[in-house]
Amino acid sequence: MYKVWKNCIGCGECAKACDFNLIQTFDDYILMDIEKCRHCSKCVETCQNNVFTKSVIFKHFLYLLYYKIKKS
């Protein structure tokens, strides 16, 4: 499952910071494979435009956890 993040300035720092190569940057948005995300928050820490917030990452983590429990 992919998540689109808007308000990106296209610097690519988040993609460089991701050890798992889960982020693709474009001119004004980011595409991230959130199912494979390890929630290390490196993208959050490196984002110059505050596109990510830890609370948003955490919400997606909870969603994935719920989805996996429901699926099993």
Secondary structure, 3 states (H helix, E strand, C coil): CEEEEECCCCCCHHHHHCCCCCEEECCCEEEEECCCCCCCCHHHHHCCCCCCCHHHHHHHHHHHHHHHHHHC
